[in-house]
Amino acid sequence: MKKIQMVDLKGQYSKIKAEVDSSVLEVLDSTAYINGPKVHEFQKNLEDYLGVEHVIPCANGTDALQIAMMGLGLKPGDEVITADFTFAATVEVIALLQLTPVLVDVDPVTFNIDIDAIKKAITPKTKAIVPVHLFGMCANMEAIMDIAKEHNLYVIEDNAQGIGSTYTYSDGRKAKAGTIGHVASTSFFPSKNLGCYGDGGAIFTNDDDLAHIIRGIVNHGMYVRYHHDVVGVNSRLDSIQAAILDIKLKRLDTYNYERRKAARAYNNAFKDIDNIITPSGKELCQGICENCDCHVFHQYTLRILNTDRDALVNHLNEQGIPCGVYYPIPLHLQKAYQDSRYNEADFTVTNQLVKEVISLPMHTELDDEQIKFITSTVINFVNS
C-alpha cells in the first residue's frame, strides 16, 4: 500500500504534470507575471463555470473575504453574524476592519450556521451575515437570503471550502455555491478542491457596481494607473497560479466526483458503527446519494461518540494515518475573540463538536486499499 497522505498533491500533480509545466513555462517566457493573459483567461473560465457575472482574482482567500467587506462599505461597529465553528480567517477579517463579529451556533448535521441562531442574533446594528460552506457542504442559502431580505442585510458567502458545490432551492432551481449572496470569497490554497501551488483567492458577485469597486480595491484603489479613487490594498493573483488553476478548473467536477466517491466508501464502511456519525449531503439526506452535488467534501469529518477522540488521533498517527481536528477550539473561546456578550448556552452544538470531530484523509488519489486500512483502523479502535 502506498503511503497515506492527508492531501496527495504530488499524486494529483503527476497526472497533469506535462500540461502544468508547459503552461508555467509559457508564463515565464511571456514575463507577464502579474495580471497577465493567463489571469484573464482563468477569470473568464471561472465565471462561465460558476454562472456568475464577475470573478475578481486576488492574492488569497482571507484577502478575498476582507475585500468583499470593504467593497460593501461596512463601517466600524457594524455587526456581522457568522458561524462559531469555522476557521479563524472568517472572524479575523471582521475584527481587522473594526466591525463587530457576532458568533452563533451551527447545525449538528451539516455543521453550517444555524438559521434560528441567525434570527436570534439580529439587532439594529446588524449589517451582514457570513455563511461558511463548511467542509464543502453548501449552507441553507434560501433561508439565509430570506432573512437578509427581511432585515435589509448583506450576505457574504465564505466559499473557501465549497467551490463546485451546488445549492438546490425548494422549487428545484440550482445555483453554485458562491453565486447566491451579494458577494462571495474563495481560497485557492493548495489543499483546496481547486487549489494552486501557492496562495490565491477570488471574489464573486453578480453586482456590476460592487464588482467595479472591488476591482479598484484589489489594485491599490486604482482604475487608472496612479489615480487612487478608493482606499485599496495590494492583492493580486499572479499569472503562474492562474495558469495552474485554469488547468485544474477543467477537472474540478471530476475531482469533486472522486471526493464524493471516497466519502461514500467511508460512509459504507462506518454505517453500522454506533459510535460514529458520518457526514451526509443536505439536511435529512441519508448518506451521500449517487447524484449528490450539494457536498464536495473538502474535508471528510466524522463525529466520534463515547470514545476518546484525541486518543484516536494519536492512534491513527501511530499507524501512519494522518488526520485532523477541524476545529479544536470554538472561535468564541479563542483569546483573540472572547467577548462578554457571549453565553455558553448559545453554543451547545459547537461546544460538543469540538470534542467529537475528526477529519480523515480526503483527496482525489485515495484508493480502495487505503480506505479499507483507514476505516478498519478507526473501527477497531472505536470498538475496543
Salt bridges, closest charged atoms under 4 A:
GLU19 OE2 - LYS250 NZ 3.62
GLU19 OE1 - ARG251 NH2 2.82
ASP21 OD2 - LYS17 NZ 2.76
GLU26 OE1 - LYS38 NZ 3.47
ASP48 OD2 - LYS44 NZ 2.81
ASP84 OD2 - HIS332 ND1 2.70
GLU150 OE2 - HIS151 NE2 3.87
GLU157 OE1 - HIS133 NE2 2.73
ASP171 OD2 - ARG173 NE 2.90
ASP208 OD1 - HIS54 NE2 2.70
GLU290 OE1 - ARG264 NH1 3.91
ASP293 OD2 - LYS174 NZ 2.96
ASP310 OD1 - ARG309 NE 2.83
ASP339 OD1 - ARG341 NE 2.98
GLU344 OE2 - HIS332 NE2 2.76
ASP346 OD1 - LYS120 NZ 2.93
GLU356 OE1 - ARG303 NE 2.77
GLU365 OE1 - LYS15 NZ 2.81
